Amino acid sequence: MAAKITACFTFLKEALILPTLNPKLFAPVLLFFAVTAFLDPLVHVVFVQPLGDGMASRLTEINNTDPSSAEYGKLVEKFMETEEMKQVGKRMLRITIAQFTVGPALGLVKQILALFAASTTYSGDRYSLAGLLSELVSGRISLKGPSITIAVVGALDFAGAVLAALRYHVMGGRSGVLSVQGLVSLLAHLASLCFTVIALVGVAASVADSRKCRGVRALRQAWRLVTRVRRKEGLVLVLVAYLGPTVVAPLHRFALGYSKSSMAACLCLMAVYALLSGAQQLFSLAAATVYYYQAMENKE
């Protein structure tokens, strides 16, 4: 029994070892993951939070003023019409646009880099980052399959977000744990976790076999592997996908708590968070890749 339980975690052990087999590739990939993970809280602390604090102080001043007084009207008018507030609005708009454009693009690059790094290393190749990028740019390693699968996953994610918004609207935002709404929310969350894992394995399948396995076919293949071929390991992968971000996230909130009292401490904690977050993301992608290869070997 203990041996069977241990066997379920074997692919995680191999996923941990995988980067050590090709450090010249995984080290810069991990650094890239860490830098991108550092950018988001950095933008929040350096740009968003000061703007928000400035607006909050103005609103506090307005709220503390008697609405029937003449001063209240002047403060509101000043708040709405000053050039400073217009600039704040423009900056917030630019930051929001950047987050919704640059963020997904970086996420796509990270996913492709990590999966190709894991796949090529597991297959026995020992590329450097420059070598891998050269292969990808030249087309000797095809991006078509993973790109199609990622596009399908993105479309399904969008559809899921729309359905979640509709559910929230219909249920009025109530999500008590013991209520029907709470049960539906829990099931939706579990379904989202499972889909995340199936999507990861599906994209990993597209990376490993770009010609035959892409798009919906890759996701169907991933579904069969997770639900039929290696179900226990699939459950472990779901737990990894859930527990990884959950364990790292508190450090992010802890770091932001120091943003007003000590910027140096805040930046140091954010750097630690970024490194751990990047390592966790890279490990999840490597685990999905190893899981796919081992499941396919078991299937054969």
FENUR-V689828 format. One record per helix or strand. SS is the DSSP state (H for helix, E for strand). FROM is the first residue (numbers start at 1). TO is the last residue. Records with the same first field share a line. If there is no record, write none. Layout:
SS = FROM-TO + FROM-TO
//
This chain:
H = 2-8 + 10-21 + 23-63 + 70-81 + 83-122 + 129-138 + 144-171 + 180-208 + 215-229 + 231-256 + 263-299
//
